Amino acid sequence: MWKIFWRRFKRNRLALFGAVIILSLAVTAIIAPLIAPFDPNQQDILHRLEPPSARHFLGTDDLGRDLLSRIIYGTRVSLLVGFVAVGIAIMIGALLGLFSGYFGGRLDALIMRLVDIMLCFPTFFLILMVIAFLEPNIWNVMVVIGLTGWPGLTRLVRGECLSVREREFVQAAKALGLSNLRIMLVHLLPNVMAPILVAATLGIGGAILTESALSFLGLGVQPPTASWGNILTAGKDYITMAWWLSLYPGLAILITVLAYNLLGEGLRDVLDPRMMAE
Amino acid sequence: MIPLLLGITLITFMVIQLSPGGPADMLTGLSPKVGAEAKARLRHLYGLDKPIHVQYWLWLKRVVRFDFGESFKDGRRVITKILERLPATLLLNILSLLLIFFIALPIGIVSAVRQDSFFDKGMTLFVFLGFSVPTFWLALLLMLLFGVILGWLPISGMQSVNFPYFSLWGKLWDLIQHLILPVFISAFGGLAYLSRYSRASMLEVLRQDYIRTARAKGVPEGKVIYRHALRNALIPIVTLLGLSLPGLIGGGFIFETIFAWPGMGRLGYQAIMSRDYPVIMGVGIIAAFLTLLGNLIADITYAFVDPRISYRQR
């Protein structure tokens, strides 16, 4: 099965491209201190708002800090936020979806009502509210994005479970007297893994976007820690004098999120069980 | 619909209550002179010393009468503050929805009909960019390009400073100029999403047997697409349009702040920043209510689009 997967995946050039970018971003995040030309928090007031040059490839910001180094360090934030937030959302979403789809009945109705409520709530406002009340910092941002990101996934997993539940091997497992928990985790979960994986990949892109928007509004990662969103906040104030401060961090977000979206869509094509049969 | 609304109010209420640092702290936190006694008095004044479920019940009783209390900041009634901001937000959102629908749908149809053509590939690329671009960043770039470099469009607010002195047409033109960037930006995400979705929906329908039948019996291709296929493809698209409302309204909080648009989103953002509880609650409820209303309208539109769906009891 992995062979089929890999063969199909290799043919999908865009997805491969996304995967390569994501891998190189991960490497960048890990070895950031080695490749960043300057200390990201080293201020140099004499050289503030310098346009891109041979010394500062992407220019400097309002405090004379090297923009390239700050963007490189910002990779760490976006990667961390993406993975942790989606990790939380997947845990909640998959679990609730499994319960809802497997047990059905009243529990199902209750969980689905909860999903409906969450889905018609303007999520971004909810996140803004919670972050504003708690202290805005990277941990709160990750947790809150995670806690609001599960409803779509719950619905997805539930739908898959409803059909898998009726299959013979689940009936057989029941007949053998396996516990419900075991049936859910060992027999149902692997069969709904593909849509979860796709949703997770796309979700990471979404979480990175949300984090950058929050940081942009001053409610996300707090300065001096560099995040792509909060570099843009400074960029907004100097937009007429220093275009590079507004352009490059946004470009970094765009490329990163694009990579996750390409990979996610690619995975969807590759993992689609209807196509597996080919 | 009512249970949904109740659930939403409950979530909003709990979020606010569980947060540390009440409004009494906010009002007095900066002044060391204010003692614990004065704080307790303030808390009592705002009814914040009662148990949470009592506070919720008291609040809910007022909410059904659209009485959200008074703003902590300036003492004005919350519903007045929201009502004076609502038209600007509605204008922005309705125009965005129309833009999304009338641009995304044709894109989707043409992409599906000419699958894998140059146009289709270009649009797929656009869609991916649309999903991935941080819209607030795009807003900044467009402000820079059209507002600062080219100087064609105003970059913030809803009216020019000398608005009252314009003629009627001058006023309208001024408003349109101020609307272009915010409407485009707030429609952007939905545009990508809906064109992708209408393409998929259209492709699905074009594969159906009745389309083959229509073609086989010699119905002209244009009629096959617009009469037979489109009407069936529209059904899921209408749902999606309803579901895109929370995104639009949620996005409003950031776009309205960027463009200094005097709408509800900006009011909500400012309220959050100053912990103006009653205003936050009011904005949250109204936003959720608008969303539900949108879904209801989508449900009713179904009946027009799809004659099989009927809301009469059998």
Interface residues (C-beta under 8 A of the other chain):
Chain A: R113 L114 D116 I117 L119 C120 F121 P122 T123 F124 F125 L126 L128 M129 V130 A132 F133 L134 G205 L209 S212 A213 F216 L217 G229 L232 G235 K236 I239 T240 W243 S246 L247 P249 G250 I253 L254 V257 L258 N261 L262 E265
Chain B: P3 L4 G7 I8 I11 T12 V15 I16 L18 S19 P20 G21 F128 L129 F131 S132 V133 P134 F136 W137 L138 L140 L141 M143 L144 V148 L243 P246 G247 I249 G250 G251 F253 I254 T257 I258 G268 Y269 I272 M273 R275 I280 V283 G284 A287 A288 T291 L292 N295
